[in-house]
Amino acid sequence: MANLLHVEVVAVEEKIWTGEAEMLVARTTEGELGVLPGHAPLLGQLAEPGQVRIKLAGGDQVAYDVDGGFVSVTDRGVTILAESATVATPANAH
């Protein structure tokens, strides 16, 4: 299996989700950003309102509606640091 991406979704007051994923998609102020393992490092501002979708190994997906914050991609993985993050509506979460 291909390499996986370490992802953390963190809101101001708590860690929301952490785990391994095949891909992450986040809406930034510059447009939608897709991140795969090996992506170049970057720091982007999340769009408001925005959504982060995490594609898990096996095809499942988790999604969070986020307000404000940043996406950080490093050689260690991806961190979403949002002012708030809530589970997206069931129709969009899977």
C-alpha positions in Angstrom: 0.0 0.0 0.0 1.1 3.6 -0.7 2.5 5.8 2.0 0.0 7.4 4.3 -0.3 11.0 5.5 -0.3 11.8 9.3 -3.2 14.2 9.9 -4.2 16.2 12.9 -7.3 18.4 13.1 -7.1 20.7 16.1 -9.5 23.4 17.3 -8.5 26.1 19.7 -9.7 24.2 22.8 -9.2 20.5 21.8 -7.8 17.9 19.4 -10.6 16.9 17.2 -9.2 14.1 15.1 -5.8 12.4 14.5 -4.8 9.5 12.3 -3.4 8.3 9.1 -5.0 9.1 5.7 -4.5 8.7 2.0 -5.4 12.3 1.2 -6.6 15.5 2.7 -8.6 18.2 0.9 -9.1 21.7 2.5 -10.6 24.9 1.2 -8.2 27.7 1.6 -8.4 31.4 0.7 -6.4 30.5 -2.5 -8.8 27.7 -3.5 -9.2 24.0 -2.8 -6.0 22.3 -1.8 -5.4 18.5 -2.1 -2.5 17.0 0.0 -1.0 13.6 -0.7 2.0 12.0 1.1 5.2 13.7 0.0 3.5 17.1 -0.6 5.8 20.1 -0.5 5.7 22.0 2.8 3.3 25.0 2.9 1.2 27.1 5.2 -2.2 28.2 4.0 -5.2 30.1 5.5 -8.4 28.2 5.7 -11.4 29.8 4.0 -14.4 30.9 6.1 -16.6 28.9 6.2 -14.6 26.0 5.1 -14.5 22.2 5.1 -11.7 19.7 5.5 -12.2 16.2 4.0 -9.9 13.4 5.0 -9.8 10.2 2.8 -8.9 7.2 4.9 -7.3 4.0 3.7 -10.1 1.7 2.5 -12.2 4.5 0.9 -13.9 5.9 4.0 -14.0 9.7 4.5 -14.4 12.0 7.4 -15.2 15.7 7.0 -15.2 18.7 9.3 -16.7 22.1 8.9 -14.1 24.6 10.1 -14.1 28.3 10.9 -10.9 30.2 10.5 -7.4 29.0 11.0 -4.6 27.5 9.0 -3.4 24.3 7.2 0.2 23.4 7.7 2.0 20.8 5.6 5.4 19.6 6.7 7.5 16.5 6.1 5.8 15.0 9.2 2.2 15.4 8.0 -0.6 17.9 7.9 -2.1 19.9 10.8 -5.4 21.8 10.6 -5.5 24.4 13.2 -9.0 25.9 13.3 -10.9 28.3 15.5 -13.6 25.7 15.6 -14.3 22.3 13.9 -17.5 20.3 13.9 -18.4 17.0 12.1 -19.8 17.8 8.7 -23.4 16.9 7.8 -23.8 13.1 7.3 -24.4 13.5 3.5 -21.0 15.2 3.2 -19.1 13.1 5.8 -19.2 9.8 3.9 
